[in-house]
Amino acid sequence: MKNLAFAPPAVNAKVGRTVEWVNDDQPPHNVTYVSGPKFTSSGTMNMGATFKLKLSQPGTIHYVCTIHPFMKATIVVSK
């Protein structure tokens, strides 16, 4: 998370990999599930905070920062 955006906005990864978000912005953010393979959303992340997600099934995950709803991104998970 940098400059009020998820960077990169789309990621391709395989099942079993772990994706990590780091808030490099001053304002707080979160990673909130929208659709696709279900995951538990993060809480509010202040600057420097991290959130990790182990990818357990294939599909396209859509997520958003509900604090800044224009921040949207996806993870395409393959086998």
HTML snippet that shows the backbone in 3Dmol.js (N, CA, C, O; Angstrom):
<script src="https://3Dmol.org/build/3Dmol-min.js"></script>
<div id="view" style="width:600px;height:400px;position:relative"></div>
<script>
const pdb = `
ATOM      1  N   MET A   1       0.850  -1.166   0.000  1.00  0.00           N
ATOM      2  CA  MET A   1       0.000   0.000   0.000  1.00  0.00           C
ATOM      3  C   MET A   1       0.898   1.232   0.000  1.00  0.00           C
ATOM      4  O   MET A   1       1.678   1.455   0.926  1.00  0.00           O
ATOM      5  N   LYS A   2       0.770   2.013  -1.045  1.00  0.00           N
ATOM      6  CA  LYS A   2       1.613   3.186  -1.171  1.00  0.00           C
ATOM      7  C   LYS A   2       0.903   4.199  -2.052  1.00  0.00           C
ATOM      8  O   LYS A   2       0.302   3.842  -3.066  1.00  0.00           O
ATOM      9  N   ASN A   3       0.975   5.449  -1.665  1.00  0.00           N
ATOM     10  CA  ASN A   3       0.338   6.531  -2.423  1.00  0.00           C
ATOM     11  C   ASN A   3      -1.155   6.279  -2.623  1.00  0.00           C
ATOM     12  O   ASN A   3      -1.700   6.501  -3.704  1.00  0.00           O
ATOM     13  N   LEU A   4      -1.805   5.806  -1.546  1.00  0.00           N
ATOM     14  CA  LEU A   4      -3.243   5.524  -1.544  1.00  0.00           C
ATOM     15  C   LEU A   4      -3.647   4.564  -2.661  1.00  0.00           C
ATOM     16  O   LEU A   4      -4.651   4.771  -3.343  1.00  0.00           O
ATOM     17  N   ALA A   5      -2.839   3.499  -2.836  1.00  0.00           N
ATOM     18  CA  ALA A   5      -3.139   2.468  -3.826  1.00  0.00           C
ATOM     19  C   ALA A   5      -2.519   1.147  -3.385  1.00  0.00           C
ATOM     20  O   ALA A   5      -1.527   1.125  -2.656  1.00  0.00           O
ATOM     21  N   PHE A   6      -3.115   0.049  -3.837  1.00  0.00           N
ATOM     22  CA  PHE A   6      -2.474  -1.250  -3.693  1.00  0.00           C
ATOM     23  C   PHE A   6      -1.476  -1.361  -4.838  1.00  0.00           C
ATOM     24  O   PHE A   6      -1.833  -1.170  -6.000  1.00  0.00           O
ATOM     25  N   ALA A   7      -0.238  -1.666  -4.510  1.00  0.00           N
ATOM     26  CA  ALA A   7       0.795  -1.736  -5.535  1.00  0.00           C
ATOM     27  C   ALA A   7       1.489  -3.096  -5.447  1.00  0.00           C
ATOM     28  O   ALA A   7       2.140  -3.393  -4.446  1.00  0.00           O
ATOM     29  N   PRO A   8       1.356  -3.912  -6.474  1.00  0.00           N
ATOM     30  CA  PRO A   8       0.618  -3.697  -7.717  1.00  0.00           C
ATOM     31  C   PRO A   8      -0.875  -3.944  -7.516  1.00  0.00           C
ATOM     32  O   PRO A   8      -1.268  -4.567  -6.530  1.00  0.00           O
ATOM     33  N   PRO A   9      -1.708  -3.465  -8.434  1.00  0.00           N
ATOM     34  CA  PRO A   9      -3.151  -3.640  -8.295  1.00  0.00           C
ATOM     35  C   PRO A   9      -3.644  -5.041  -8.660  1.00  0.00           C
ATOM     36  O   PRO A   9      -4.777  -5.403  -8.343  1.00  0.00           O
ATOM     37  N   ALA A  10      -2.799  -5.822  -9.321  1.00  0.00           N
ATOM     38  CA  ALA A  10      -3.142  -7.210  -9.661  1.00  0.00           C
ATOM     39  C   ALA A  10      -1.901  -8.077  -9.481  1.00  0.00           C
ATOM     40  O   ALA A  10      -0.795  -7.694  -9.861  1.00  0.00           O
ATOM     41  N   VAL A  11      -2.110  -9.262  -8.889  1.00  0.00           N
ATOM     42  CA  VAL A  11      -1.012 -10.195  -8.625  1.00  0.00           C
ATOM     43  C   VAL A  11      -1.428 -11.575  -9.109  1.00  0.00           C
ATOM     44  O   VAL A  11      -2.583 -11.971  -8.950  1.00  0.00           O
ATOM     45  N   ASN A  12      -0.497 -12.303  -9.695  1.00  0.00           N
ATOM     46  CA  ASN A  12      -0.697 -13.714 -10.036  1.00  0.00           C
ATOM     47  C   ASN A  12       0.158 -14.534  -9.082  1.00  0.00           C
ATOM     48  O   ASN A  12       1.342 -14.255  -8.895  1.00  0.00           O
ATOM     49  N   ALA A  13      -0.458 -15.556  -8.476  1.00  0.00           N
ATOM     50  CA  ALA A  13       0.272 -16.389  -7.519  1.00  0.00           C
ATOM     51  C   ALA A  13      -0.299 -17.796  -7.542  1.00  0.00           C
ATOM     52  O   ALA A  13      -1.403 -18.022  -8.038  1.00  0.00           O
ATOM     53  N   LYS A  14       0.455 -18.731  -7.006  1.00  0.00           N
ATOM     54  CA  LYS A  14       0.018 -20.120  -6.962  1.00  0.00           C
ATOM     55  C   LYS A  14      -0.490 -20.489  -5.574  1.00  0.00           C
ATOM     56  O   LYS A  14      -0.105 -19.889  -4.571  1.00  0.00           O
ATOM     57  N   VAL A  15      -1.377 -21.506  -5.542  1.00  0.00           N
ATOM     58  CA  VAL A  15      -1.851 -22.055  -4.279  1.00  0.00           C
ATOM     59  C   VAL A  15      -0.642 -22.428  -3.426  1.00  0.00           C
ATOM     60  O   VAL A  15       0.329 -22.988  -3.936  1.00  0.00           O
ATOM     61  N   GLY A  16      -0.696 -22.125  -2.148  1.00  0.00           N
ATOM     62  CA  GLY A  16       0.403 -22.420  -1.228  1.00  0.00           C
ATOM     63  C   GLY A  16       1.308 -21.237  -0.961  1.00  0.00           C
ATOM     64  O   GLY A  16       2.031 -21.228   0.036  1.00  0.00           O
ATOM     65  N   ARG A  17       1.284 -20.234  -1.834  1.00  0.00           N
ATOM     66  CA  ARG A  17       2.098 -19.029  -1.639  1.00  0.00           C
ATOM     67  C   ARG A  17       1.460 -18.146  -0.576  1.00  0.00           C
ATOM     68  O   ARG A  17       0.268 -18.264  -0.292  1.00  0.00           O
ATOM     69  N   THR A  18       2.253 -17.272   0.003  1.00  0.00           N
ATOM     70  CA  THR A  18       1.756 -16.294   0.964  1.00  0.00           C
ATOM     71  C   THR A  18       1.938 -14.907   0.378  1.00  0.00           C
ATOM     72  O   THR A  18       3.017 -14.548  -0.093  1.00  0.00           O
ATOM     73  N   VAL A  19       0.857 -14.131   0.416  1.00  0.00           N
ATOM     74  CA  VAL A  19       0.891 -12.745  -0.050  1.00  0.00           C
ATOM     75  C   VAL A  19       0.960 -11.862   1.187  1.00  0.00           C
ATOM     76  O   VAL A  19       0.264 -12.107   2.173  1.00  0.00           O
ATOM     77  N   GLU A  20       1.805 -10.832   1.134  1.00  0.00           N
ATOM     78  CA  GLU A  20       1.955  -9.922   2.276  1.00  0.00           C
ATOM     79  C   GLU A  20       1.722  -8.486   1.825  1.00  0.00           C
ATOM     80  O   GLU A  20       2.254  -8.046   0.806  1.00  0.00           O
ATOM     81  N   TRP A  21       0.924  -7.771   2.595  1.00  0.00           N
ATOM     82  CA  TRP A  21       0.705  -6.350   2.375  1.00  0.00           C
ATOM     83  C   TRP A  21       1.450  -5.591   3.460  1.00  0.00           C
ATOM     84  O   TRP A  21       1.463  -6.014   4.616  1.00  0.00           O
ATOM     85  N   VAL A  22       2.069  -4.478   3.099  1.00  0.00           N
ATOM     86  CA  VAL A  22       2.736  -3.579   4.039  1.00  0.00           C
ATOM     87  C   VAL A  22       2.165  -2.190   3.803  1.00  0.00           C
ATOM     88  O   VAL A  22       2.130  -1.717   2.668  1.00  0.00           O
ATOM     89  N   ASN A  23       1.723  -1.543   4.856  1.00  0.00           N
ATOM     90  CA  ASN A  23       1.223  -0.177   4.701  1.00  0.00           C
ATOM     91  C   ASN A  23       2.407   0.777   4.737  1.00  0.00           C
ATOM     92  O   ASN A  23       2.973   1.047   5.797  1.00  0.00           O
ATOM     93  N   ASP A  24       2.777   1.289   3.555  1.00  0.00           N
ATOM     94  CA  ASP A  24       3.853   2.268   3.448  1.00  0.00           C
ATOM     95  C   ASP A  24       3.320   3.696   3.403  1.00  0.00           C
ATOM     96  O   ASP A  24       4.066   4.636   3.130  1.00  0.00           O
ATOM     97  N   ASP A  25       2.028   3.851   3.672  1.00  0.00           N
ATOM     98  CA  ASP A  25       1.385   5.170   3.680  1.00  0.00           C
ATOM     99  C   ASP A  25       1.211   5.691   5.101  1.00  0.00           C
ATOM    100  O   ASP A  25       1.178   4.917   6.058  1.00  0.00           O
ATOM    101  N   GLN A  26       1.102   6.998   5.227  1.00  0.00           N
ATOM    102  CA  GLN A  26       0.802   7.613   6.517  1.00  0.00           C
ATOM    103  C   GLN A  26      -0.623   7.278   6.976  1.00  0.00           C
ATOM    104  O   GLN A  26      -0.818   6.916   8.137  1.00  0.00           O
ATOM    105  N   PRO A  27      -1.635   7.391   6.079  1.00  0.00           N
ATOM    106  CA  PRO A  27      -2.985   7.070   6.536  1.00  0.00           C
ATOM    107  C   PRO A  27      -3.167   5.565   6.745  1.00  0.00           C
ATOM    108  O   PRO A  27      -2.484   4.767   6.104  1.00  0.00           O
ATOM    109  N   PRO A  28      -4.072   5.176   7.625  1.00  0.00           N
ATOM    110  CA  PRO A  28      -4.352   3.755   7.832  1.00  0.00           C
ATOM    111  C   PRO A  28      -5.093   3.163   6.635  1.00  0.00           C
ATOM    112  O   PRO A  28      -5.782   3.872   5.900  1.00  0.00           O
ATOM    113  N   HIS A  29      -4.937   1.848   6.452  1.00  0.00           N
ATOM    114  CA  HIS A  29      -5.618   1.107   5.403  1.00  0.00           C
ATOM    115  C   HIS A  29      -6.104  -0.217   5.977  1.00  0.00           C
ATOM    116  O   HIS A  29      -5.820  -0.548   7.128  1.00  0.00           O
ATOM    117  N   ASN A  30      -6.846  -0.979   5.157  1.00  0.00           N
ATOM    118  CA  ASN A  30      -7.181  -2.357   5.488  1.00  0.00           C
ATOM    119  C   ASN A  30      -7.262  -3.157   4.194  1.00  0.00           C
ATOM    120  O   ASN A  30      -7.271  -2.595   3.099  1.00  0.00           O
ATOM    121  N   VAL A  31      -7.321  -4.464   4.338  1.00  0.00           N
ATOM    122  CA  VAL A  31      -7.488  -5.381   3.209  1.00  0.00           C
ATOM    123  C   VAL A  31      -8.791  -6.113   3.493  1.00  0.00           C
ATOM    124  O   VAL A  31      -8.843  -6.972   4.373  1.00  0.00           O
ATOM    125  N   THR A  32      -9.843  -5.778   2.752  1.00  0.00           N
ATOM    126  CA  THR A  32     -11.178  -6.305   3.032  1.00  0.00           C
ATOM    127  C   THR A  32     -11.675  -7.175   1.883  1.00  0.00           C
ATOM    128  O   THR A  32     -11.698  -6.747   0.729  1.00  0.00           O
ATOM    129  N   TYR A  33     -12.071  -8.398   2.214  1.00  0.00           N
ATOM    130  CA  TYR A  33     -12.572  -9.370   1.248  1.00  0.00           C
ATOM    131  C   TYR A  33     -13.799  -8.819   0.520  1.00  0.00           C
ATOM    132  O   TYR A  33     -14.684  -8.234   1.144  1.00  0.00           O
ATOM    133  N   VAL A  34     -13.849  -9.007  -0.801  1.00  0.00           N
ATOM    134  CA  VAL A  34     -15.016  -8.650  -1.602  1.00  0.00           C
ATOM    135  C   VAL A  34     -15.623  -9.905  -2.223  1.00  0.00           C
ATOM    136  O   VAL A  34     -16.808 -10.179  -2.033  1.00  0.00           O
ATOM    137  N   SER A  35     -14.805 -10.680  -2.977  1.00  0.00           N
ATOM    138  CA  SER A  35     -15.320 -11.887  -3.615  1.00  0.00           C
ATOM    139  C   SER A  35     -14.176 -12.817  -3.990  1.00  0.00           C
ATOM    140  O   SER A  35     -13.002 -12.455  -3.916  1.00  0.00           O
ATOM    141  N   GLY A  36     -14.556 -14.038  -4.399  1.00  0.00           N
ATOM    142  CA  GLY A  36     -13.573 -15.049  -4.756  1.00  0.00           C
ATOM    143  C   GLY A  36     -13.319 -15.970  -3.581  1.00  0.00           C
ATOM    144  O   GLY A  36     -14.105 -15.999  -2.634  1.00  0.00           O
ATOM    145  N   PRO A  37     -12.216 -16.733  -3.630  1.00  0.00           N
ATOM    146  CA  PRO A  37     -11.898 -17.601  -2.498  1.00  0.00           C
ATOM    147  C   PRO A  37     -11.861 -16.797  -1.200  1.00  0.00           C
ATOM    148  O   PRO A  37     -11.133 -15.810  -1.091  1.00  0.00           O
ATOM    149  N   LYS A  38     -12.642 -17.223  -0.233  1.00  0.00           N
ATOM    150  CA  LYS A  38     -12.863 -16.476   1.009  1.00  0.00           C
ATOM    151  C   LYS A  38     -11.602 -16.380   1.858  1.00  0.00           C
ATOM    152  O   LYS A  38     -10.839 -17.341   1.956  1.00  0.00           O
ATOM    153  N   PHE A  39     -11.386 -15.221   2.471  1.00  0.00           N
ATOM    154  CA  PHE A  39     -10.338 -15.041   3.471  1.00  0.00           C
ATOM    155  C   PHE A  39     -10.829 -14.079   4.539  1.00  0.00           C
ATOM    156  O   PHE A  39     -11.773 -13.321   4.315  1.00  0.00           O
ATOM    157  N   THR A  40     -10.199 -14.111   5.680  1.00  0.00           N
ATOM    158  CA  THR A  40     -10.538 -13.208   6.770  1.00  0.00           C
ATOM    159  C   THR A  40      -9.840 -11.885   6.530  1.00  0.00           C
ATOM    160  O   THR A  40      -8.618 -11.835   6.389  1.00  0.00           O
ATOM    161  N   SER A  41     -10.616 -10.817   6.484  1.00  0.00           N
ATOM    162  CA  SER A  41     -10.074  -9.480   6.216  1.00  0.00           C
ATOM    163  C   SER A  41      -9.141  -9.031   7.328  1.00  0.00           C
ATOM    164  O   SER A  41      -9.215  -9.518   8.457  1.00  0.00           O
ATOM    165  N   SER A  42      -8.267  -8.101   6.994  1.00  0.00           N
ATOM    166  CA  SER A  42      -7.364  -7.526   7.997  1.00  0.00           C
ATOM    167  C   SER A  42      -8.139  -6.535   8.854  1.00  0.00           C
ATOM    168  O   SER A  42      -9.252  -6.133   8.515  1.00  0.00           O
ATOM    169  N   GLY A  43      -7.543  -6.159   9.948  1.00  0.00           N
ATOM    170  CA  GLY A  43      -8.047  -5.028  10.708  1.00  0.00           C
ATOM    171  C   GLY A  43      -7.452  -3.758  10.119  1.00  0.00           C
ATOM    172  O   GLY A  43      -6.848  -3.787   9.047  1.00  0.00           O
ATOM    173  N   THR A  44      -7.621  -2.660  10.814  1.00  0.00           N
ATOM    174  CA  THR A  44      -7.023  -1.398  10.377  1.00  0.00           C
ATOM    175  C   THR A  44      -5.514  -1.482  10.548  1.00  0.00           C
ATOM    176  O   THR A  44      -5.016  -1.867  11.606  1.00  0.00           O
ATOM    177  N   MET A  45      -4.803  -1.121   9.504  1.00  0.00           N
ATOM    178  CA  MET A  45      -3.349  -1.193   9.498  1.00  0.00           C
ATOM    179  C   MET A  45      -2.762   0.214   9.474  1.00  0.00           C
ATOM    180  O   MET A  45      -2.953   0.955   8.509  1.00  0.00           O
ATOM    181  N   ASN A  46      -2.061   0.573  10.516  1.00  0.00           N
ATOM    182  CA  ASN A  46      -1.367   1.864  10.539  1.00  0.00           C
ATOM    183  C   ASN A  46      -0.064   1.747   9.766  1.00  0.00           C
ATOM    184  O   ASN A  46       0.331   0.650   9.371  1.00  0.00           O
ATOM    185  N   MET A  47       0.596   2.855   9.551  1.00  0.00           N
ATOM    186  CA  MET A  47       1.851   2.870   8.792  1.00  0.00           C
ATOM    187  C   MET A  47       2.830   1.847   9.364  1.00  0.00           C
ATOM    188  O   MET A  47       3.056   1.793  10.573  1.00  0.00           O
ATOM    189  N   GLY A  48       3.409   1.033   8.472  1.00  0.00           N
ATOM    190  CA  GLY A  48       4.383   0.020   8.870  1.00  0.00           C
ATOM    191  C   GLY A  48       3.776  -1.330   9.202  1.00  0.00           C
ATOM    192  O   GLY A  48       4.505  -2.316   9.309  1.00  0.00           O
ATOM    193  N   ALA A  49       2.468  -1.405   9.368  1.00  0.00           N
ATOM    194  CA  ALA A  49       1.809  -2.674   9.708  1.00  0.00           C
ATOM    195  C   ALA A  49       1.785  -3.602   8.503  1.00  0.00           C
ATOM    196  O   ALA A  49       1.816  -3.153   7.357  1.00  0.00           O
ATOM    197  N   THR A  50       1.730  -4.918   8.776  1.00  0.00           N
ATOM    198  CA  THR A  50       1.685  -5.912   7.722  1.00  0.00           C
ATOM    199  C   THR A  50       0.481  -6.830   7.911  1.00  0.00           C
ATOM    200  O   THR A  50      -0.062  -6.949   9.009  1.00  0.00           O
ATOM    201  N   PHE A  51       0.077  -7.475   6.820  1.00  0.00           N
ATOM    202  CA  PHE A  51      -0.994  -8.461   6.823  1.00  0.00           C
ATOM    203  C   PHE A  51      -0.598  -9.549   5.839  1.00  0.00           C
ATOM    204  O   PHE A  51      -0.188  -9.248   4.718  1.00  0.00           O
ATOM    205  N   LYS A  52      -0.714 -10.820   6.246  1.00  0.00           N
ATOM    206  CA  LYS A  52      -0.334 -11.940   5.397  1.00  0.00           C
ATOM    207  C   LYS A  52      -1.535 -12.834   5.136  1.00  0.00           C
ATOM    208  O   LYS A  52      -2.408 -13.003   5.987  1.00  0.00           O
ATOM    209  N   LEU A  53      -1.556 -13.404   3.932  1.00  0.00           N
ATOM    210  CA  LEU A  53      -2.608 -14.324   3.528  1.00  0.00           C
ATOM    211  C   LEU A  53      -1.980 -15.494   2.797  1.00  0.00           C
ATOM    212  O   LEU A  53      -1.322 -15.305   1.774  1.00  0.00           O
ATOM    213  N   LYS A  54      -2.178 -16.722   3.319  1.00  0.00           N
ATOM    214  CA  LYS A  54      -1.712 -17.926   2.623  1.00  0.00           C
ATOM    215  C   LYS A  54      -2.816 -18.352   1.662  1.00  0.00           C
ATOM    216  O   LYS A  54      -3.957 -18.561   2.073  1.00  0.00           O
ATOM    217  N   LEU A  55      -2.478 -18.478   0.399  1.00  0.00           N
ATOM    218  CA  LEU A  55      -3.444 -18.796  -0.644  1.00  0.00           C
ATOM    219  C   LEU A  55      -3.711 -20.296  -0.637  1.00  0.00           C
ATOM    220  O   LEU A  55      -2.799 -21.100  -0.829  1.00  0.00           O
ATOM    221  N   SER A  56      -4.978 -20.667  -0.411  1.00  0.00           N
ATOM    222  CA  SER A  56      -5.296 -22.079  -0.221  1.00  0.00           C
ATOM    223  C   SER A  56      -6.121 -22.699  -1.337  1.00  0.00           C
ATOM    224  O   SER A  56      -6.237 -23.923  -1.403  1.00  0.00           O
ATOM    225  N   GLN A  57      -6.703 -21.879  -2.224  1.00  0.00           N
ATOM    226  CA  GLN A  57      -7.476 -22.448  -3.332  1.00  0.00           C
ATOM    227  C   GLN A  57      -7.427 -21.532  -4.548  1.00  0.00           C
ATOM    228  O   GLN A  57      -7.272 -20.318  -4.415  1.00  0.00           O
ATOM    229  N   PRO A  58      -7.561 -22.121  -5.735  1.00  0.00           N
ATOM    230  CA  PRO A  58      -7.511 -21.307  -6.953  1.00  0.00           C
ATOM    231  C   PRO A  58      -8.754 -20.445  -7.116  1.00  0.00           C
ATOM    232  O   PRO A  58      -9.821 -20.757  -6.587  1.00  0.00           O
ATOM    233  N   GLY A  59      -8.594 -19.362  -7.856  1.00  0.00           N
ATOM    234  CA  GLY A  59      -9.691 -18.445  -8.141  1.00  0.00           C
ATOM    235  C   GLY A  59      -9.177 -17.017  -8.133  1.00  0.00           C
ATOM    236  O   GLY A  59      -7.999 -16.775  -7.874  1.00  0.00           O
ATOM    237  N   THR A  60     -10.056 -16.082  -8.415  1.00  0.00           N
ATOM    238  CA  THR A  60      -9.684 -14.675  -8.414  1.00  0.00           C
ATOM    239  C   THR A  60     -10.245 -14.003  -7.179  1.00  0.00           C
ATOM    240  O   THR A  60     -11.460 -13.948  -6.986  1.00  0.00           O
ATOM    241  N   ILE A  61      -9.362 -13.496  -6.351  1.00  0.00           N
ATOM    242  CA  ILE A  61      -9.740 -12.803  -5.122  1.00  0.00           C
ATOM    243  C   ILE A  61      -9.825 -11.309  -5.420  1.00  0.00           C
ATOM    244  O   ILE A  61      -8.891 -10.718  -5.961  1.00  0.00           O
ATOM    245  N   HIS A  62     -10.939 -10.718  -5.066  1.00  0.00           N
ATOM    246  CA  HIS A  62     -11.114  -9.270  -5.178  1.00  0.00           C
ATOM    247  C   HIS A  62     -11.140  -8.700  -3.765  1.00  0.00           C
ATOM    248  O   HIS A  62     -11.805  -9.243  -2.883  1.00  0.00           O
ATOM    249  N   TYR A  63     -10.411  -7.603  -3.554  1.00  0.00           N
ATOM    250  CA  TYR A  63     -10.403  -6.978  -2.237  1.00  0.00           C
ATOM    251  C   TYR A  63     -10.321  -5.467  -2.373  1.00  0.00           C
ATOM    252  O   TYR A  63     -10.012  -4.940  -3.442  1.00  0.00           O
ATOM    253  N   VAL A  64     -10.604  -4.779  -1.272  1.00  0.00           N
ATOM    254  CA  VAL A  64     -10.693  -3.321  -1.265  1.00  0.00           C
ATOM    255  C   VAL A  64     -10.232  -2.806   0.096  1.00  0.00           C
ATOM    256  O   VAL A  64     -10.244  -3.543   1.082  1.00  0.00           O
ATOM    257  N   CYS A  65      -9.832  -1.559   0.143  1.00  0.00           N
ATOM    258  CA  CYS A  65      -9.624  -0.857   1.412  1.00  0.00           C
ATOM    259  C   CYS A  65     -10.924  -0.103   1.682  1.00  0.00           C
ATOM    260  O   CYS A  65     -11.265   0.819   0.941  1.00  0.00           O
ATOM    261  N   THR A  66     -11.645  -0.477   2.720  1.00  0.00           N
ATOM    262  CA  THR A  66     -12.931   0.180   2.990  1.00  0.00           C
ATOM    263  C   THR A  66     -12.750   1.592   3.541  1.00  0.00           C
ATOM    264  O   THR A  66     -13.698   2.376   3.546  1.00  0.00           O
ATOM    265  N   ILE A  67     -11.565   1.920   3.995  1.00  0.00           N
ATOM    266  CA  ILE A  67     -11.290   3.294   4.454  1.00  0.00           C
ATOM    267  C   ILE A  67     -11.161   4.210   3.237  1.00  0.00           C
ATOM    268  O   ILE A  67     -11.573   5.369   3.273  1.00  0.00           O
ATOM    269  N   HIS A  68     -10.585   3.675   2.163  1.00  0.00           N
ATOM    270  CA  HIS A  68     -10.404   4.398   0.891  1.00  0.00           C
ATOM    271  C   HIS A  68     -10.973   3.506  -0.211  1.00  0.00           C
ATOM    272  O   HIS A  68     -10.210   2.798  -0.867  1.00  0.00           O
ATOM    273  N   PRO A  69     -12.296   3.517  -0.437  1.00  0.00           N
ATOM    274  CA  PRO A  69     -12.944   2.552  -1.336  1.00  0.00           C
ATOM    275  C   PRO A  69     -12.479   2.575  -2.794  1.00  0.00           C
ATOM    276  O   PRO A  69     -12.775   1.648  -3.547  1.00  0.00           O
ATOM    277  N   PHE A  70     -11.765   3.609  -3.196  1.00  0.00           N
ATOM    278  CA  PHE A  70     -11.200   3.638  -4.550  1.00  0.00           C
ATOM    279  C   PHE A  70      -9.984   2.721  -4.660  1.00  0.00           C
ATOM    280  O   PHE A  70      -9.523   2.449  -5.768  1.00  0.00           O
ATOM    281  N   MET A  71      -9.458   2.242  -3.538  1.00  0.00           N
ATOM    282  CA  MET A  71      -8.337   1.308  -3.532  1.00  0.00           C
ATOM    283  C   MET A  71      -8.885  -0.109  -3.699  1.00  0.00           C
ATOM    284  O   MET A  71      -9.411  -0.694  -2.752  1.00  0.00           O
ATOM    285  N   LYS A  72      -8.757  -0.657  -4.912  1.00  0.00           N
ATOM    286  CA  LYS A  72      -9.255  -2.003  -5.225  1.00  0.00           C
ATOM    287  C   LYS A  72      -8.134  -2.782  -5.895  1.00  0.00           C
ATOM    288  O   LYS A  72      -7.278  -2.211  -6.571  1.00  0.00           O
ATOM    289  N   ALA A  73      -8.153  -4.102  -5.693  1.00  0.00           N
ATOM    290  CA  ALA A  73      -7.115  -4.938  -6.319  1.00  0.00           C
ATOM    291  C   ALA A  73      -7.570  -6.380  -6.391  1.00  0.00           C
ATOM    292  O   ALA A  73      -8.601  -6.748  -5.827  1.00  0.00           O
ATOM    293  N   THR A  74      -6.789  -7.201  -7.095  1.00  0.00           N
ATOM    294  CA  THR A  74      -7.101  -8.621  -7.252  1.00  0.00           C
ATOM    295  C   THR A  74      -5.853  -9.479  -7.114  1.00  0.00           C
ATOM    296  O   THR A  74      -4.724  -9.029  -7.314  1.00  0.00           O
ATOM    297  N   ILE A  75      -6.107 -10.735  -6.764  1.00  0.00           N
ATOM    298  CA  ILE A  75      -5.072 -11.776  -6.781  1.00  0.00           C
ATOM    299  C   ILE A  75      -5.653 -12.930  -7.588  1.00  0.00           C
ATOM    300  O   ILE A  75      -6.701 -13.472  -7.237  1.00  0.00           O
ATOM    301  N   VAL A  76      -4.975 -13.305  -8.668  1.00  0.00           N
ATOM    302  CA  VAL A  76      -5.379 -14.460  -9.463  1.00  0.00           C
ATOM    303  C   VAL A  76      -4.553 -15.631  -8.959  1.00  0.00           C
ATOM    304  O   VAL A  76      -3.332 -15.658  -9.113  1.00  0.00           O
ATOM    305  N   VAL A  77      -5.240 -16.610  -8.347  1.00  0.00           N
ATOM    306  CA  VAL A  77      -4.579 -17.751  -7.733  1.00  0.00           C
ATOM    307  C   VAL A  77      -4.758 -18.966  -8.638  1.00  0.00           C
ATOM    308  O   VAL A  77      -5.883 -19.325  -8.986  1.00  0.00           O
ATOM    309  N   SER A  78      -3.653 -19.595  -9.016  1.00  0.00           N
ATOM    310  CA  SER A  78      -3.695 -20.785  -9.865  1.00  0.00           C
ATOM    311  C   SER A  78      -3.099 -21.968  -9.125  1.00  0.00           C
ATOM    312  O   SER A  78      -2.411 -21.802  -8.118  1.00  0.00           O
ATOM    313  N   LYS A  79      -3.371 -23.180  -9.641  1.00  0.00           N
ATOM    314  CA  LYS A  79      -2.841 -24.403  -9.023  1.00  0.00           C
ATOM    315  C   LYS A  79      -1.370 -24.553  -9.277  1.00  0.00           C
ATOM    316  O   LYS A  79      -0.762 -25.525  -8.830  1.00  0.00           O
TER     317      LYS A  79
END
`;
const viewer = $3Dmol.createViewer("view");
viewer.addModel(pdb, "pdb");
viewer.setStyle({}, {cartoon: {color: "spectrum"}});
viewer.zoomTo();
viewer.render();
</script>
